[in-house]
């Protein structure tokens, strides 16, 4: 699984949404791996101009995705400001549906699990499963800002809308799972979140690729469960 990186370049005048989002993702990813870098460090590592980094960092600070802390002064001049990913209140919601269990987790943008609840499986069907996941999520939400949601399931899904074609181990077939998840999130006041519904093995592979410690071009995940 590989996402090609376009050539490093500064933001065009006025910016473009896609390129701005790409630079935001690159800055967050680098600070996740190396917290405490300054703006000048980011510019050097990412081959961006200081003005481009300053503009994007300002947006990330305004959005509450980054934190600043002063670095000890070194010699003359203005002290540098270290940047790090906000990891306590700005979180991602994850639901896992499997044959022998279900789980709810809140994860930081650094990939750290902040809350986790394990649930028994729901052989009654998808409606019961989603209802139980939603109710287990509710007490975890106060004081938290949820940026996005992801749901994994051991089955075949159509890309885009999360329609479940077949999950033989669950006994589920031809279900609008994405719509059901969206409705369950709406009952929690989270119906407008960016949402991904993905096969569990694909999600595991992508998680290892993005959050793993290996600098690799390709990743293969074998699910033997």
C-alpha positions as CSV (number, residue, x, y, z in Angstrom):
1,X,0.0,0.0,0.0
2,X,1.7,3.2,-1.2
3,X,0.6,6.8,-1.6
4,X,2.9,8.6,-4.0
5,X,4.2,11.9,-2.8
6,X,4.1,14.8,-5.2
7,X,7.3,16.8,-5.6
8,X,7.9,19.1,-2.6
9,X,6.7,22.6,-3.5
10,X,5.4,25.7,-1.8
11,X,1.8,26.6,-1.6
12,X,0.7,28.5,-4.7
13,X,-0.4,32.1,-4.1
14,X,-3.9,31.9,-2.5
15,X,-3.4,28.2,-2.0
16,X,-5.3,25.2,-3.3
17,X,-7.4,23.0,-1.0
18,X,-5.7,19.8,-2.1
19,X,-2.2,21.0,-1.7
20,X,-2.9,22.7,1.6
21,X,-4.4,19.5,3.0
22,X,-1.3,17.6,1.8
23,X,1.0,20.0,3.5
24,X,-1.1,19.8,6.7
25,X,-0.9,16.0,6.6
26,X,2.9,16.1,6.0
27,X,3.5,18.5,8.9
28,X,1.3,16.5,11.3
29,X,2.9,13.2,10.2
30,X,6.4,14.6,10.8
31,X,5.5,16.1,14.2
32,X,3.9,12.8,15.2
33,X,7.3,11.1,14.5
34,X,9.5,13.9,15.8
35,X,7.7,16.1,18.3
36,X,9.3,19.3,19.3
37,X,10.5,20.5,15.9
38,X,10.4,24.2,15.2
39,X,8.9,25.9,12.1
40,X,12.4,26.3,10.6
41,X,13.0,22.5,11.2
42,X,9.8,21.7,9.4
43,X,10.7,23.9,6.5
44,X,14.1,22.2,6.2
45,X,12.8,18.7,6.5
46,X,9.9,19.1,4.2
47,X,11.7,21.4,1.7
48,X,9.1,24.1,2.0
49,X,9.6,27.9,2.4
50,X,9.4,29.4,5.9
51,X,6.4,31.4,4.8
52,X,4.5,28.3,3.6
53,X,5.2,26.5,6.8
54,X,4.2,29.5,8.9
55,X,0.9,29.7,7.0
56,X,0.0,26.1,7.4
57,X,1.1,25.9,11.0
58,X,-1.0,28.9,11.9
59,X,-4.1,27.0,10.5
60,X,-3.2,23.9,12.4
61,X,-2.8,25.9,15.6
62,X,-6.2,27.6,15.0
63,X,-7.8,24.3,14.4
64,X,-6.4,23.0,17.7
65,X,-4.3,20.2,16.1
66,X,-0.9,21.6,17.2
67,X,0.5,22.9,20.5
68,X,3.4,25.3,21.0
69,X,6.0,25.4,23.7
70,X,9.1,27.6,24.0
71,X,12.5,26.1,23.6
72,X,15.4,27.1,25.9
73,X,17.2,30.1,24.4
74,X,20.4,29.4,22.6
75,X,22.6,32.4,22.3
76,X,21.4,35.7,20.9
77,X,18.1,36.2,19.1
78,X,14.5,35.2,19.6
79,X,14.0,31.7,21.1
80,X,12.5,29.1,18.9
81,X,9.0,27.6,19.5
82,X,8.7,23.9,19.5
83,X,5.6,22.3,17.9
84,X,3.8,19.1,18.8
85,X,0.6,17.3,17.9
86,X,-2.3,17.8,20.4
87,X,-3.0,14.4,21.7
88,X,-5.4,14.6,24.6
89,X,-8.7,16.2,23.5
90,X,-8.5,16.0,19.6
91,X,-9.2,12.4,18.8
92,X,-10.4,9.8,16.3
93,X,-13.2,7.4,17.0
94,X,-12.7,3.7,16.0
95,X,-15.2,0.9,16.1
96,X,-14.2,-2.7,15.6
97,X,-16.8,-5.4,14.7
98,X,-15.5,-9.0,14.8
99,X,-16.7,-12.5,15.2
100,X,-15.6,-12.9,18.8
101,X,-15.7,-9.4,20.1
102,X,-16.4,-5.7,19.4
103,X,-14.4,-2.7,20.5
104,X,-14.6,1.1,20.8
105,X,-11.4,3.2,20.9
106,X,-10.5,6.8,21.0
107,X,-7.1,7.5,19.5
108,X,-4.9,10.5,19.4
109,X,-3.5,11.9,16.1
110,X,-0.2,10.4,17.3
111,X,-1.8,6.9,17.2
112,X,-2.0,6.5,21.0
113,X,-5.1,4.8,22.4
114,X,-6.7,7.2,25.0
115,X,-9.8,5.1,25.8
116,X,-10.8,1.6,24.9
117,X,-13.9,-0.5,25.7
118,X,-14.3,-4.2,24.8
119,X,-17.7,-5.6,24.1
120,X,-19.1,-9.1,23.5
121,X,-20.1,-9.9,19.9
122,X,-23.6,-9.2,18.6
123,X,-24.9,-12.3,16.9
124,X,-28.4,-10.6,16.7
125,X,-27.2,-8.6,13.7
126,X,-25.8,-5.2,12.5
127,X,-28.5,-3.0,14.1
128,X,-27.8,-4.4,17.5
129,X,-24.1,-4.3,17.0
130,X,-24.1,-0.6,16.0
131,X,-26.5,0.3,18.8
132,X,-24.2,-1.3,21.4
133,X,-21.1,0.4,20.0
134,X,-22.8,3.7,20.1
135,X,-24.0,3.3,23.6
136,X,-20.5,2.3,24.7
137,X,-19.1,5.4,23.0
138,X,-21.4,7.9,24.6
139,X,-19.7,8.1,28.1
140,X,-16.3,8.6,26.4
141,X,-17.2,11.7,24.6
142,X,-17.6,14.5,27.1
143,X,-14.8,17.0,26.9
144,X,-13.4,15.4,23.7
145,X,-13.3,16.7,20.2
146,X,-13.8,13.9,17.6
147,X,-12.3,14.7,14.2
148,X,-13.2,11.5,12.3
149,X,-14.5,8.0,12.7
150,X,-13.5,4.6,11.3
151,X,-15.2,1.2,11.4
152,X,-13.6,-2.1,10.6
153,X,-15.4,-5.3,9.8
154,X,-14.3,-8.8,8.6
155,X,-16.0,-8.6,5.2
156,X,-16.0,-7.4,1.6
157,X,-17.0,-3.7,1.2
158,X,-17.8,-1.6,-1.8
159,X,-15.4,1.4,-2.0
160,X,-16.8,4.7,-1.0
161,X,-20.2,4.2,0.6
162,X,-19.3,1.3,3.0
163,X,-21.9,-1.1,1.5
164,X,-21.2,-4.5,2.9
165,X,-21.2,-7.2,0.2
166,X,-20.5,-10.2,2.3
167,X,-19.1,-11.0,5.8
168,X,-19.5,-14.8,6.0
169,X,-18.1,-15.2,9.5
170,X,-20.7,-12.7,10.8
171,X,-23.5,-14.1,8.6
172,X,-24.0,-10.6,7.1
173,X,-24.7,-10.0,3.4
174,X,-25.7,-7.1,1.2
175,X,-26.1,-4.5,3.9
176,X,-25.9,-0.7,3.8
177,X,-23.4,-0.8,6.7
178,X,-22.0,2.7,6.0
179,X,-25.6,4.2,6.2
180,X,-26.1,2.3,9.5
181,X,-22.9,3.5,11.0
182,X,-23.7,7.1,9.9
183,X,-27.2,6.8,11.6
184,X,-25.6,5.4,14.8
185,X,-23.1,8.3,14.9
186,X,-25.9,10.8,14.3
187,X,-27.5,9.6,17.6
188,X,-24.3,10.7,19.3
189,X,-24.2,14.1,17.6
190,X,-21.4,12.9,15.3
191,X,-23.3,12.4,12.1
192,X,-21.3,14.8,10.0
193,X,-17.9,13.3,10.8
194,X,-15.6,12.1,8.0
195,X,-16.2,8.4,8.0
196,X,-14.3,5.3,6.7
197,X,-15.7,1.8,6.8
198,X,-13.0,-0.7,5.9
199,X,-12.1,-4.3,5.8
200,X,-10.2,-5.2,9.0
201,X,-7.1,-6.6,7.3
202,X,-6.9,-3.5,5.0
203,X,-7.2,-1.2,8.0
204,X,-4.5,-3.1,9.9
205,X,-2.2,-2.9,6.9
206,X,-2.7,0.8,6.5
207,X,-2.3,1.4,10.2
208,X,1.0,-0.4,10.2
209,X,2.2,1.4,7.1
210,X,1.3,4.9,8.5
211,X,2.0,4.5,12.2
212,X,4.7,1.8,12.1
213,X,8.3,2.6,12.8
214,X,9.6,1.2,9.5
215,X,10.5,3.4,6.6
216,X,9.1,1.1,3.8
217,X,7.5,1.6,0.4
218,X,5.2,-1.4,0.7
219,X,3.4,-3.2,3.5
220,X,1.8,-6.6,3.6
221,X,-0.5,-7.6,6.5
222,X,-1.5,-11.3,7.1
223,X,-4.6,-11.7,9.3
224,X,-4.6,-15.2,10.7
225,X,-7.5,-14.7,13.2
